């Protein structure tokens, strides 16, 4: 499975907040980008050769350019450092086509967007769309301070200012109470969207579930969070077989091999990107068998259905897993 990629030129680089830099890119061939829905992210191959995923944060109806923002993480594996240190206006990069696991719910009576830090990026693209559609929404933006809040000048003026509620310097012991106020208006038909550090999103989910069903809360993760797999590992098999539905070919997956690697050994290439179960690139439909999910991108409903699996990290609790390949 071959990914769609584009050669792009960096048209602008802006410091948006302390440690946060935005990059606007356009296609080298001069063509507009394809349409995408707000909440989407793209793969970006940085000058160091590393590929990382970043949310698109511009107006999704502006197809001449893609805008993404990156927080410099000195403890990261090098993607953000390379973009901050090596990329200037005029540089050429390779990016992938947008993918979206974080879409706006159609027919929602209200959209409550809750961002923390760099997590504002996918929610900003949602805000552009909701404004144009004249839908009811609010964007709550949590940051350490105004200096750490990306795109604050944009969000502080019309047309966004009427819909944005900043929350700066909220202490951990105050967070649940502030979040309760953020979702106080949520009623039947409301949907909550959150992006930010894992512990922050966990609190949004916990507080949000006091107001709306869990299926009406949507998350976007930038990186895999440590997950306790003790209970799932009790059911997961050390080894199992994977069968290709189209050909009947079968491969054995042992304890130390991923499904992606096992399939590659018999010539079946499943596209991957993050390798952590975050980006959703390697999602494959399940024909039969029971997946043991270890990803961070599938919704609760998708996990419960057992009809899809992220092949880079997940396993199986049945001896045979038949995939729609």
MARMI-692418 format. One record per residue (C-alpha): residue number from 0; x, y, z; residue in three letters. Coordinates in steps of 0.02 Angstrom, whole numbers, plus 50000, padded with zeros to 5 digits. Layout:
N
<lomi NUM; <X; Y; Z>; "ALA">
...
***
This chain:
325
<lomi 0; <50000; 50000; 50000>; "UNK">
<lomi 1; <50085; 50157; 49940>; "UNK">
<lomi 2; <50056; 50323; 50024>; "UNK">
<lomi 3; <50015; 50479; 49925>; "UNK">
<lomi 4; <50153; 50607; 49951>; "UNK">
<lomi 5; <50184; 50784; 49892>; "UNK">
<lomi 6; <50342; 50885; 49869>; "UNK">
<lomi 7; <50312; 51053; 49950>; "UNK">
<lomi 8; <50400; 51218; 49977>; "UNK">
<lomi 9; <50400; 51309; 50143>; "UNK">
<lomi 10; <50321; 51479; 50109>; "UNK">
<lomi 11; <50321; 51550; 50285>; "UNK">
<lomi 12; <50388; 51511; 50458>; "UNK">
<lomi 13; <50316; 51600; 50609>; "UNK">
<lomi 14; <50346; 51592; 50796>; "UNK">
<lomi 15; <50169; 51573; 50866>; "UNK">
<lomi 16; <50211; 51555; 51051>; "UNK">
<lomi 17; <50353; 51508; 51166>; "UNK">
<lomi 18; <50431; 51354; 51083>; "UNK">
<lomi 19; <50295; 51341; 50950>; "UNK">
<lomi 20; <50327; 51375; 50766>; "UNK">
<lomi 21; <50207; 51365; 50619>; "UNK">
<lomi 22; <50249; 51315; 50441>; "UNK">
<lomi 23; <50147; 51356; 50286>; "UNK">
<lomi 24; <50186; 51246; 50136>; "UNK">
<lomi 25; <50126; 51239; 49956>; "UNK">
<lomi 26; <50147; 51109; 49819>; "UNK">
<lomi 27; <50299; 51124; 49708>; "UNK">
<lomi 28; <50192; 51084; 49556>; "UNK">
<lomi 29; <50083; 51234; 49590>; "UNK">
<lomi 30; <49923; 51132; 49609>; "UNK">
<lomi 31; <49801; 51156; 49753>; "UNK">
<lomi 32; <49791; 51023; 49887>; "UNK">
<lomi 33; <49643; 50905; 49893>; "UNK">
<lomi 34; <49499; 50946; 50008>; "UNK">
<lomi 35; <49509; 50882; 50186>; "UNK">
<lomi 36; <49399; 50888; 50338>; "UNK">
<lomi 37; <49452; 50986; 50493>; "UNK">
<lomi 38; <49543; 50883; 50624>; "UNK">
<lomi 39; <49654; 50799; 50494>; "UNK">
<lomi 40; <49841; 50772; 50512>; "UNK">
<lomi 41; <49982; 50745; 50388>; "UNK">
<lomi 42; <50147; 50653; 50386>; "UNK">
<lomi 43; <50295; 50771; 50372>; "UNK">
<lomi 44; <50468; 50703; 50329>; "UNK">
<lomi 45; <50590; 50823; 50411>; "UNK">
<lomi 46; <50766; 50863; 50350>; "UNK">
<lomi 47; <50841; 50736; 50470>; "UNK">
<lomi 48; <50743; 50600; 50378>; "UNK">
<lomi 49; <50618; 50567; 50518>; "UNK">
<lomi 50; <50432; 50564; 50478>; "UNK">
<lomi 51; <50313; 50634; 50605>; "UNK">
<lomi 52; <50127; 50677; 50610>; "UNK">
<lomi 53; <50063; 50854; 50632>; "UNK">
<lomi 54; <49885; 50920; 50634>; "UNK">
<lomi 55; <49830; 51042; 50501>; "UNK">
<lomi 56; <49778; 51203; 50586>; "UNK">
<lomi 57; <49732; 51321; 50445>; "UNK">
<lomi 58; <49567; 51355; 50361>; "UNK">
<lomi 59; <49523; 51187; 50278>; "UNK">
<lomi 60; <49439; 51280; 50135>; "UNK">
<lomi 61; <49603; 51364; 50086>; "UNK">
<lomi 62; <49678; 51234; 49971>; "UNK">
<lomi 63; <49826; 51334; 49909>; "UNK">
<lomi 64; <49928; 51295; 50066>; "UNK">
<lomi 65; <49937; 51180; 50216>; "UNK">
<lomi 66; <49976; 51254; 50387>; "UNK">
<lomi 67; <50043; 51153; 50533>; "UNK">
<lomi 68; <50125; 51202; 50697>; "UNK">
<lomi 69; <50260; 51113; 50795>; "UNK">
<lomi 70; <50310; 51128; 50976>; "UNK">
<lomi 71; <50496; 51106; 51002>; "UNK">
<lomi 72; <50524; 50954; 51113>; "UNK">
<lomi 73; <50707; 50935; 51161>; "UNK">
<lomi 74; <50669; 50763; 51236>; "UNK">
<lomi 75; <50586; 50703; 51076>; "UNK">
<lomi 76; <50659; 50586; 50946>; "UNK">
<lomi 77; <50716; 50730; 50838>; "UNK">
<lomi 78; <50568; 50777; 50727>; "UNK">
<lomi 79; <50524; 50941; 50811>; "UNK">
<lomi 80; <50706; 50989; 50835>; "UNK">
<lomi 81; <50743; 50964; 50651>; "UNK">
<lomi 82; <50594; 51070; 50597>; "UNK">
<lomi 83; <50643; 51209; 50716>; "UNK">
<lomi 84; <50829; 51204; 50681>; "UNK">
<lomi 85; <50840; 51155; 50498>; "UNK">
<lomi 86; <50686; 51223; 50408>; "UNK">
<lomi 87; <50679; 51399; 50338>; "UNK">
<lomi 88; <50576; 51485; 50204>; "UNK">
<lomi 89; <50614; 51407; 50036>; "UNK">
<lomi 90; <50658; 51235; 50104>; "UNK">
<lomi 91; <50579; 51085; 50019>; "UNK">
<lomi 92; <50493; 50947; 50117>; "UNK">
<lomi 93; <50392; 50790; 50082>; "UNK">
<lomi 94; <50220; 50776; 50160>; "UNK">
<lomi 95; <50081; 50647; 50151>; "UNK">
<lomi 96; <49898; 50667; 50107>; "UNK">
<lomi 97; <49787; 50716; 50254>; "UNK">
<lomi 98; <49712; 50578; 50361>; "UNK">
<lomi 99; <49573; 50607; 50486>; "UNK">
<lomi 100; <49527; 50510; 50642>; "UNK">
<lomi 101; <49460; 50664; 50730>; "UNK">
<lomi 102; <49312; 50730; 50632>; "UNK">
<lomi 103; <49172; 50845; 50682>; "UNK">
<lomi 104; <49012; 50753; 50721>; "UNK">
<lomi 105; <48875; 50792; 50596>; "UNK">
<lomi 106; <48711; 50847; 50671>; "UNK">
<lomi 107; <48782; 50895; 50841>; "UNK">
<lomi 108; <48680; 51026; 50933>; "UNK">
<lomi 109; <48838; 51103; 51007>; "UNK">
<lomi 110; <49026; 51077; 50986>; "UNK">
<lomi 111; <49134; 51102; 51141>; "UNK">
<lomi 112; <49318; 51112; 51094>; "UNK">
<lomi 113; <49444; 51094; 51236>; "UNK">
<lomi 114; <49628; 51118; 51196>; "UNK">
<lomi 115; <49786; 51118; 51300>; "UNK">
<lomi 116; <49947; 51192; 51232>; "UNK">
<lomi 117; <49994; 51134; 51057>; "UNK">
<lomi 118; <49833; 51032; 51059>; "UNK">
<lomi 119; <49745; 51186; 50993>; "UNK">
<lomi 120; <49802; 51147; 50816>; "UNK">
<lomi 121; <49668; 51024; 50757>; "UNK">
<lomi 122; <49535; 51118; 50853>; "UNK">
<lomi 123; <49582; 51279; 50764>; "UNK">
<lomi 124; <49541; 51201; 50597>; "UNK">
<lomi 125; <49375; 51144; 50670>; "UNK">
<lomi 126; <49339; 51321; 50729>; "UNK">
<lomi 127; <49365; 51388; 50552>; "UNK">
<lomi 128; <49236; 51266; 50485>; "UNK">
<lomi 129; <49110; 51291; 50625>; "UNK">
<lomi 130; <49116; 51479; 50601>; "UNK">
<lomi 131; <49079; 51463; 50415>; "UNK">
<lomi 132; <48936; 51343; 50448>; "UNK">
<lomi 133; <48867; 51457; 50584>; "UNK">
<lomi 134; <48860; 51312; 50706>; "UNK">
<lomi 135; <48853; 51328; 50894>; "UNK">
<lomi 136; <49025; 51303; 50971>; "UNK">
<lomi 137; <49151; 51363; 51099>; "UNK">
<lomi 138; <49339; 51339; 51107>; "UNK">
<lomi 139; <49415; 51326; 51282>; "UNK">
<lomi 140; <49603; 51351; 51272>; "UNK">
<lomi 141; <49713; 51299; 51418>; "UNK">
<lomi 142; <49895; 51355; 51423>; "UNK">
<lomi 143; <50029; 51391; 51551>; "UNK">
<lomi 144; <50021; 51576; 51508>; "UNK">
<lomi 145; <49975; 51691; 51364>; "UNK">
<lomi 146; <50155; 51677; 51303>; "UNK">
<lomi 147; <50133; 51488; 51286>; "UNK">
<lomi 148; <49967; 51499; 51192>; "UNK">
<lomi 149; <49992; 51474; 51005>; "UNK">
<lomi 150; <49889; 51579; 50884>; "UNK">
<lomi 151; <49827; 51689; 51027>; "UNK">
<lomi 152; <49826; 51851; 50925>; "UNK">
<lomi 153; <49718; 51765; 50793>; "UNK">
<lomi 154; <49601; 51690; 50922>; "UNK">
<lomi 155; <49587; 51855; 51017>; "UNK">
<lomi 156; <49511; 51951; 50873>; "UNK">
<lomi 157; <49354; 51935; 50767>; "UNK">
<lomi 158; <49283; 51821; 50711>; "UNK">
<lomi 159; <49358; 51700; 50838>; "UNK">
<lomi 160; <49356; 51809; 50994>; "UNK">
<lomi 161; <49170; 51784; 51027>; "UNK">
<lomi 162; <49194; 51595; 51034>; "UNK">
<lomi 163; <49361; 51574; 51124>; "UNK">
<lomi 164; <49381; 51559; 51312>; "UNK">
<lomi 165; <49563; 51563; 51372>; "UNK">
<lomi 166; <49614; 51476; 51533>; "UNK">
<lomi 167; <49792; 51520; 51584>; "UNK">
<lomi 168; <49889; 51454; 51733>; "UNK">
<lomi 169; <49756; 51334; 51796>; "UNK">
<lomi 170; <49830; 51229; 51937>; "UNK">
<lomi 171; <49806; 51039; 51933>; "UNK">
<lomi 172; <49694; 51041; 52086>; "UNK">
<lomi 173; <49581; 51169; 52001>; "UNK">
<lomi 174; <49569; 51081; 51833>; "UNK">
<lomi 175; <49416; 50972; 51863>; "UNK">
<lomi 176; <49314; 51119; 51927>; "UNK">
<lomi 177; <49363; 51227; 51778>; "UNK">
<lomi 178; <49324; 51085; 51657>; "UNK">
<lomi 179; <49155; 51060; 51739>; "UNK">
<lomi 180; <49115; 51241; 51698>; "UNK">
<lomi 181; <49176; 51215; 51519>; "UNK">
<lomi 182; <49051; 51074; 51490>; "UNK">
<lomi 183; <48910; 51142; 51596>; "UNK">
<lomi 184; <48810; 51189; 51441>; "UNK">
<lomi 185; <48824; 51015; 51365>; "UNK">
<lomi 186; <48657; 50933; 51339>; "UNK">
<lomi 187; <48576; 50810; 51223>; "UNK">
<lomi 188; <48663; 50814; 51055>; "UNK">
<lomi 189; <48820; 50901; 51119>; "UNK">
<lomi 190; <48991; 50836; 51070>; "UNK">
<lomi 191; <49157; 50868; 51158>; "UNK">
<lomi 192; <49325; 50869; 51068>; "UNK">
<lomi 193; <49493; 50876; 51157>; "UNK">
<lomi 194; <49676; 50875; 51113>; "UNK">
<lomi 195; <49827; 50900; 51224>; "UNK">
<lomi 196; <49936; 50801; 51345>; "UNK">
<lomi 197; <49869; 50630; 51392>; "UNK">
<lomi 198; <49834; 50668; 51576>; "UNK">
<lomi 199; <49739; 50826; 51527>; "UNK">
<lomi 200; <49630; 50731; 51404>; "UNK">
<lomi 201; <49595; 50597; 51533>; "UNK">
<lomi 202; <49521; 50731; 51647>; "UNK">
<lomi 203; <49419; 50803; 51503>; "UNK">
<lomi 204; <49348; 50630; 51469>; "UNK">
<lomi 205; <49311; 50597; 51653>; "UNK">
<lomi 206; <49224; 50764; 51677>; "UNK">
<lomi 207; <49141; 50759; 51506>; "UNK">
<lomi 208; <49063; 50590; 51539>; "UNK">
<lomi 209; <48962; 50668; 51680>; "UNK">
<lomi 210; <48872; 50770; 51546>; "UNK">
<lomi 211; <48872; 50670; 51384>; "UNK">
<lomi 212; <48889; 50490; 51327>; "UNK">
<lomi 213; <49067; 50426; 51304>; "UNK">
<lomi 214; <49035; 50409; 51117>; "UNK">
<lomi 215; <49010; 50597; 51106>; "UNK">
<lomi 216; <49186; 50633; 51169>; "UNK">
<lomi 217; <49323; 50637; 51038>; "UNK">
<lomi 218; <49511; 50637; 51067>; "UNK">
<lomi 219; <49665; 50667; 50962>; "UNK">
<lomi 220; <49834; 50607; 51027>; "UNK">
<lomi 221; <50002; 50670; 50966>; "UNK">
<lomi 222; <50100; 50526; 51043>; "UNK">
<lomi 223; <50071; 50359; 51124>; "UNK">
<lomi 224; <50042; 50367; 51310>; "UNK">
<lomi 225; <50104; 50231; 51427>; "UNK">
<lomi 226; <49961; 50107; 51443>; "UNK">
<lomi 227; <49937; 49969; 51568>; "UNK">
<lomi 228; <49910; 49812; 51467>; "UNK">
<lomi 229; <49907; 49688; 51611>; "UNK">
<lomi 230; <49724; 49643; 51588>; "UNK">
<lomi 231; <49730; 49634; 51399>; "UNK">
<lomi 232; <49893; 49536; 51398>; "UNK">
<lomi 233; <49808; 49405; 51505>; "UNK">
<lomi 234; <49694; 49369; 51356>; "UNK">
<lomi 235; <49815; 49406; 51214>; "UNK">
<lomi 236; <49905; 49258; 51137>; "UNK">
<lomi 237; <50094; 49252; 51129>; "UNK">
<lomi 238; <50078; 49189; 50951>; "UNK">
<lomi 239; <49938; 49180; 50823>; "UNK">
<lomi 240; <49910; 49168; 50636>; "UNK">
<lomi 241; <49854; 49304; 50517>; "UNK">
<lomi 242; <49768; 49259; 50355>; "UNK">
<lomi 243; <49745; 49368; 50200>; "UNK">
<lomi 244; <49562; 49361; 50150>; "UNK">
<lomi 245; <49594; 49391; 49964>; "UNK">
<lomi 246; <49721; 49251; 49939>; "UNK">
<lomi 247; <49708; 49137; 50090>; "UNK">
<lomi 248; <49894; 49160; 50125>; "UNK">
<lomi 249; <49935; 49138; 50309>; "UNK">
<lomi 250; <50080; 49198; 50413>; "UNK">
<lomi 251; <50129; 49159; 50592>; "UNK">
<lomi 252; <50151; 49305; 50712>; "UNK">
<lomi 253; <50262; 49263; 50859>; "UNK">
<lomi 254; <50281; 49353; 51024>; "UNK">
<lomi 255; <50419; 49469; 50965>; "UNK">
<lomi 256; <50349; 49511; 50793>; "UNK">
<lomi 257; <50220; 49641; 50745>; "UNK">
<lomi 258; <50080; 49601; 50624>; "UNK">
<lomi 259; <50155; 49728; 50504>; "UNK">
<lomi 260; <50324; 49642; 50506>; "UNK">
<lomi 261; <50249; 49468; 50490>; "UNK">
<lomi 262; <50146; 49521; 50338>; "UNK">
<lomi 263; <50299; 49603; 50259>; "UNK">
<lomi 264; <50391; 49438; 50273>; "UNK">
<lomi 265; <50268; 49362; 50148>; "UNK">
<lomi 266; <50267; 49513; 50034>; "UNK">
<lomi 267; <50113; 49601; 50103>; "UNK">
<lomi 268; <50158; 49783; 50137>; "UNK">
<lomi 269; <50045; 49875; 50258>; "UNK">
<lomi 270; <50080; 50061; 50259>; "UNK">
<lomi 271; <50141; 50126; 50427>; "UNK">
<lomi 272; <50197; 50294; 50491>; "UNK">
<lomi 273; <50207; 50322; 50678>; "UNK">
<lomi 274; <50232; 50141; 50730>; "UNK">
<lomi 275; <50146; 50180; 50896>; "UNK">
<lomi 276; <49963; 50157; 50855>; "UNK">
<lomi 277; <49930; 50343; 50856>; "UNK">
<lomi 278; <49912; 50400; 50676>; "UNK">
<lomi 279; <49797; 50264; 50607>; "UNK">
<lomi 280; <49897; 50236; 50447>; "UNK">
<lomi 281; <49904; 50048; 50472>; "UNK">
<lomi 282; <49719; 50020; 50509>; "UNK">
<lomi 283; <49651; 49865; 50421>; "UNK">
<lomi 284; <49476; 49792; 50423>; "UNK">
<lomi 285; <49454; 49627; 50516>; "UNK">
<lomi 286; <49352; 49492; 50428>; "UNK">
<lomi 287; <49355; 49368; 50572>; "UNK">
<lomi 288; <49447; 49335; 50733>; "UNK">
<lomi 289; <49466; 49444; 50888>; "UNK">
<lomi 290; <49591; 49588; 50894>; "UNK">
<lomi 291; <49676; 49638; 51055>; "UNK">
<lomi 292; <49689; 49826; 51037>; "UNK">
<lomi 293; <49844; 49919; 51095>; "UNK">
<lomi 294; <49823; 50075; 50990>; "UNK">
<lomi 295; <49783; 50254; 51040>; "UNK">
<lomi 296; <49676; 50306; 50892>; "UNK">
<lomi 297; <49523; 50194; 50880>; "UNK">
<lomi 298; <49364; 50250; 50963>; "UNK">
<lomi 299; <49279; 50146; 51098>; "UNK">
<lomi 300; <49146; 50097; 50972>; "UNK">
<lomi 301; <49277; 50042; 50844>; "UNK">
<lomi 302; <49367; 49938; 50974>; "UNK">
<lomi 303; <49207; 49858; 51035>; "UNK">
<lomi 304; <49156; 49811; 50857>; "UNK">
<lomi 305; <49314; 49711; 50829>; "UNK">
<lomi 306; <49304; 49756; 50644>; "UNK">
<lomi 307; <49466; 49853; 50628>; "UNK">
<lomi 308; <49643; 49838; 50695>; "UNK">
<lomi 309; <49801; 49943; 50699>; "UNK">
<lomi 310; <49930; 49820; 50637>; "UNK">
<lomi 311; <50084; 49909; 50703>; "UNK">
<lomi 312; <50050; 49878; 50888>; "UNK">
<lomi 313; <49895; 49770; 50914>; "UNK">
<lomi 314; <49885; 49582; 50938>; "UNK">
<lomi 315; <49749; 49448; 50941>; "UNK">
<lomi 316; <49656; 49348; 51072>; "UNK">
<lomi 317; <49602; 49217; 50944>; "UNK">
<lomi 318; <49718; 49091; 50861>; "UNK">
<lomi 319; <49674; 49158; 50688>; "UNK">
<lomi 320; <49646; 49335; 50630>; "UNK">
<lomi 321; <49580; 49358; 50451>; "UNK">
<lomi 322; <49617; 49530; 50378>; "UNK">
<lomi 323; <49534; 49615; 50231>; "UNK">
<lomi 324; <49690; 49625; 50125>; "UNK">
***
